[in-house]
Every structure is written in structure tokens, then in C-alpha cells.
Amino acid sequence: MIKCNVTMCGTISRVATVRTNSENKVFTAFAVNCVVPAKSGINKTVEISVAKDGEDNELKNCALGQRVNVSGTLTFKKRGDNLYFNLSASEVTLSASNEDSIKGEMHFRGKTGKNIEEKTDKKGKDFLQFSGFSAEKVNDGFEYLWVRFFGFDCKREEWLQPGVKVEAKGEMTVSVHNGKPDISCRVEELAQYIPESDNFNQ
């Protein structure tokens, strides 16, 4: 499970339409283009699908190219090499800013990868670096979405080993690495996750 409470600024790339979900609840759907910075190389534009509960007449009047700020819950869906961004909006406002951004806090539950490293930065400050994945069951297999974690204010606990289920919270960053979106988290809270049942969604 990966959920992020974010505020995103971008440009409307698909005009708003009113739809009905499987429970016959009305929502307003549109899409926003947001330029994600590359750590090296070329920046990448990602399209974020946005849904807001109810019929929003103000949104329906927004044109292609309109700048907007959207706050809400961001989730991800990985299918093969493609990563899809879905944002359930709580608030949408017009934006005067020309700078694209995705900022917010991540809540992650999943498993750690093979490498858990204790490093020192250029200023001599110790930090933890590791990766973790969340798995989603699809058809006859699983899709795995990896997140890179950096912990500057947490020491490595004995339980933090490869393949351990963890729950982490912290500041989320979306960047581009080798032409693809790359998700990372600066850890503020980290704990071993003990699921209450066998239905653990990695």
C-alpha cells in the first residue's frame, strides 16, 4: 500500500467531465500534466488522472491549459513498464504559479529489498538508505512498485533486515531516473509492520 497526501500544481490536459462510478456516485474527472524534474538528463511530463466527488461546475468551465493546484490523496498503479498516477481530489483551485510540483507526505506498507545500507553524507551526517516494494495482485501475478527510502533521523534497528514488512511515513519526492518516474521518501517514521491477518497487502 502506498498513499500520499499531496498538493500538486500543473496544467489541465483533459477537460473535466462528470461520470458515475460502479456505486452510482457522481464524480468529476479530468487530467493534469505535471513536469517532473530529472536528477540528470531530461525532465519528464507525467499525466495525473484526477477525480473529485460530486459535480463540480467550476471545474467543468476550466479550459485546456488552465493552471491548477490540486490537493488530495495520490496513489499509483504499475502495469508493466508504465506507472499511472491517480489523484482523489479534496480541493481544486486555480493557480497563478508557472512552476509544476508534486509535494506531500507518503504512507507506505510493504517489504524491504535486499540492500539496507548505513551511509554518511558529505556533511558527515549518518543516514540509512534502502528500497522497499508494495505488491498489487493482478490477474495471475503481481505488480511491484519500488520506493527508495532515506532515513536521516533514524538509527538502524535490529529488526530492519531484507525482506521484512515495514510501515514508513515521510516526505515524498517524485523525480526522473533513466527516463522513468522514480519515487523516494525521506523517512520520518519507520516501524516493523505486523499485519493483523493473513490478508496483508504488500
C-alpha positions in Angstrom: 0.0 0.0 0.0 1.3 3.4 -1.0 -0.8 6.5 -0.3 0.4 10.1 -0.4 -1.3 13.3 0.8 -0.2 15.8 -1.7 -0.6 19.2 -3.3 0.1 19.2 -7.0 0.5 22.1 -9.4 0.2 21.6 -13.1 -1.7 22.2 -16.4 -5.1 20.8 -17.3 -4.5 18.3 -20.1 -8.0 16.7 -20.3 -11.1 18.8 -19.7 -13.5 17.9 -16.8 -16.4 15.5 -17.4 -19.0 14.3 -15.0 -19.1 10.5 -14.6 -20.7 7.8 -12.4 -18.8 5.1 -10.6 -19.9 1.5 -10.0 -21.8 2.5 -6.9 -23.7 5.2 -8.9 -21.9 8.0 -7.2 -21.2 11.1 -9.3 -17.7 12.4 -9.6 -15.9 15.0 -11.8 -12.9 13.6 -13.7 -10.1 15.4 -15.5 -6.3 15.2 -16.0 -3.4 17.4 -15.3 0.1 17.4 -16.8 2.9 17.9 -14.4 6.6 18.2 -15.3 8.8 16.0 -13.1 12.4 17.1 -12.7 15.2 14.7 -13.7 18.2 14.2 -11.4 20.3 14.2 -14.6 19.2 14.4 -18.2 15.7 15.4 -19.5 12.7 16.3 -17.3 9.6 14.2 -18.0 5.9 15.2 -18.2 3.5 12.9 -16.4 -0.3 12.9 -16.7 -2.2 12.6 -13.5 -5.7 11.4 -13.6 -7.9 13.4 -11.1 -11.3 12.5 -9.7 -13.3 14.8 -7.4 -16.5 13.7 -5.7 -19.7 15.3 -6.9 -20.4 17.5 -9.9 -18.1 20.5 -10.0 -19.5 23.2 -12.3 -16.4 25.4 -11.8 -14.1 22.6 -12.9 -16.3 21.9 -16.0 -15.7 25.5 -17.1 -11.9 25.2 -16.9 -10.2 25.0 -20.3 -7.2 23.0 -21.6 -4.0 24.7 -20.5 -5.5 26.2 -17.3 -3.1 26.1 -14.4 -4.5 24.5 -11.2 -3.5 23.4 -7.7 -4.9 20.1 -6.6 -4.9 18.7 -3.1 -5.8 15.2 -2.2 -4.7 11.6 -2.0 -2.3 10.3 -4.6 -2.0 6.6 -5.4 0.0 4.7 -8.0 -0.8 1.9 -10.4 2.0 0.0 -12.1 1.3 -2.1 -15.2 4.4 -3.4 -16.9 6.8 -0.6 -17.6 4.1 2.0 -17.2 3.4 3.9 -13.9 0.0 5.6 -13.6 -0.8 8.5 -11.2 -4.3 8.7 -9.7 -5.3 11.6 -7.5 -8.5 11.7 -5.5 -9.0 15.4 -5.0 -10.3 17.1 -1.9 -9.7 20.7 -3.2 -9.0 22.2 -6.6 -8.1 25.9 -7.1 -6.9 28.0 -10.0 -3.1 28.6 -9.8 -1.1 31.6 -10.8 2.2 29.7 -10.5 4.0 28.6 -13.6 6.1 26.1 -11.6 5.0 22.4 -11.7 5.3 20.5 -8.5 4.1 17.4 -6.5 4.7 17.8 -2.8 3.4 15.8 0.1 3.7 13.0 2.7 3.9 9.3 1.9 2.3 6.4 3.9 3.9 3.1 2.9 3.4 -0.5 3.8 5.5 -3.2 2.1 8.7 -5.2 2.2 12.3 -4.1 2.3 14.6 -5.1 -0.6 18.0 -6.8 -0.4 20.2 -3.9 0.5 20.0 -1.9 3.7 22.9 0.5 3.9 24.3 2.8 6.6 26.0 5.7 4.9 27.5 9.1 5.6 26.6 12.2 3.6 29.1 15.0 2.5 28.5 16.9 5.8 29.4 13.8 7.9 25.8 13.0 8.9 24.8 9.4 9.1 21.8 8.1 7.3 20.0 4.9 6.3 19.3 4.0 2.6 17.2 1.1 1.4 14.5 0.2 -1.0 11.1 -1.3 -0.4 8.2 -2.5 -2.6 4.5 -2.7 -2.5 2.9 -5.5 -4.4 -0.5 -5.5 -6.1 -2.2 -8.7 -7.3 -3.2 -8.5 -10.9 -4.7 -11.4 -12.9 -2.4 -14.4 -12.4 0.6 -12.5 -10.9 1.8 -9.4 -9.1 3.0 -5.9 -10.0 5.7 -4.5 -7.8 6.2 -0.8 -7.2 9.6 0.2 -5.6 10.3 3.2 -3.4 13.7 4.4 -2.3 14.0 5.4 1.3 16.4 7.7 3.1 16.4 8.0 6.9 18.4 10.9 8.3 16.9 10.9 11.8 16.6 7.2 12.5 19.2 4.6 13.5 19.0 1.1 12.1 17.0 -1.2 14.4 17.9 -4.9 14.8 14.6 -5.9 13.1 15.4 -3.9 9.9 16.6 -6.7 7.6 16.0 -7.6 3.9 12.5 -8.9 3.3 10.9 -7.5 6.4 7.5 -6.0 6.3 7.7 -2.3 7.3 5.4 0.7 7.7 7.0 4.1 6.8 5.9 7.7 6.7 7.7 10.7 5.4 8.2 13.3 2.8 7.6 12.0 -0.8 9.7 13.0 -3.8 8.9 12.2 -7.5 11.8 12.6 -9.9 13.0 11.1 -13.1 15.7 8.4 -13.4 16.8 6.9 -16.7 13.7 8.5 -18.3 11.2 6.9 -15.9 9.4 8.3 -12.8 11.3 7.5 -9.6 9.6 7.6 -6.2 11.5 8.2 -3.0 10.7 9.0 0.6 12.6 10.8 3.4 11.7 8.7 6.3 10.2 10.4 9.4 8.6 7.4 11.0 9.7 3.7 10.5 8.4 0.6 12.2 8.2 -3.1 11.6 4.7 -3.9 10.3 2.8 -6.9 11.8 -0.4 -7.5 9.8 -3.5 -8.3 11.9 -4.5 -11.0 9.5 -3.1 -13.1 6.6 -4.6 -10.6 4.1 -1.6 -8.4 4.2 -1.4 -6.2 1.0 2.3 -5.8 0.5 
